[in-house]
Amino acid sequence: MSTLICGSIAFDNIMVFHDRFKNHILPEQIHILNVAFLVPEMRREFGGCAGNIAYNLKLLGGDPLIMATVGDDADRYLLRLDDLGLSRAHVRRIADSFTAQAFITTDLDDNQITAFHPGAMTYSHLNRVSDAPGATLGIVAPDGRDGMLQHARDLATAGIPFVFDPGQGLPMFSGDDLMQFMELASYACFNDYEAKLLCDRTGRSLEQLAGEVEALVVTLGGEGSRIHAGGRWHEIPCVKPYAVIDPTGCGDAYRSGLLYGIAAGWDWQQTGRLAAVMGAIKIAHRGGQNHRPTRNEIAKHFAKAFGSAPW
């Protein structure tokens, strides 16, 4: 009953600028921008959508199987996967490349300037779903463009239901590409901005697009989420977190709850609630993989929010 997580493994290099960008960027000189920011704080986090989703699904007691590509610099990440008990049987190392990396500079107003190097992620299409027998559910998360198209076709050909989750990769695809994904997928998940972009690119309403899949999920940040299934919208409330520290990876944590609920055969209300709980737990911690609740603690958080434990 493995869940195949097709997506990126990445390092997030996060730097804090102890001032405000607006004090150093002159609007009238933006056309000749040449600035440098002193960042005395810097940390490196384990990230990438596949890594984050698998980490959270493992916390829930699921059986995630990562399919991703990494570069020559991935040793620390691979050792971490071993320590966590996450299989790296389908994590392919690409010689003479870097693991995908984000370089994020944040100022005191929480504005961010990000540079992203895809590195080995560009070669994700070299992985084939047929090389991972035993998967009964999948997700196509942000990855190399060719890899996302390849893995969606592979999963559909193998008869494995999967979630289409393009995330920040959505702008890479045309309206025709996106319709192909929706026709191949069993489920789809977007945030509210991505959902609007999806409608613009395809020329269809959300309700029309929802007709292509068993369930279409739209996350709304602090306003909760909505799941269109069975011909109607299911409203999922936001779970109040213990603290709001860092939203990085909250969407991935939410998706782990979706995958767990789908694999367990839960109804959409229960599935969405677990997803919301996972997002709330994550946002109270810095980085995408630094929260460590036990399964029992997750159940207690769920019970506090919704009145009864999920298991």
Helices and strands as residue ranges (DSSP letters): E 2-6, E 10-16, G 21-23, G 27-32, E 41-47, H 49-59, E 64-70, H 75-84, E 90-93, E 100-106, E 112-117, G 119-126, G 129-131, E 135-140, H 145-158, E 162-164, G 167-172, H 175-184, E 187-191, H 192-202, H 206-210, E 215-219, G 221-223, E 225-229, E 232-236, H 250-264, H 268-283, H 295-306
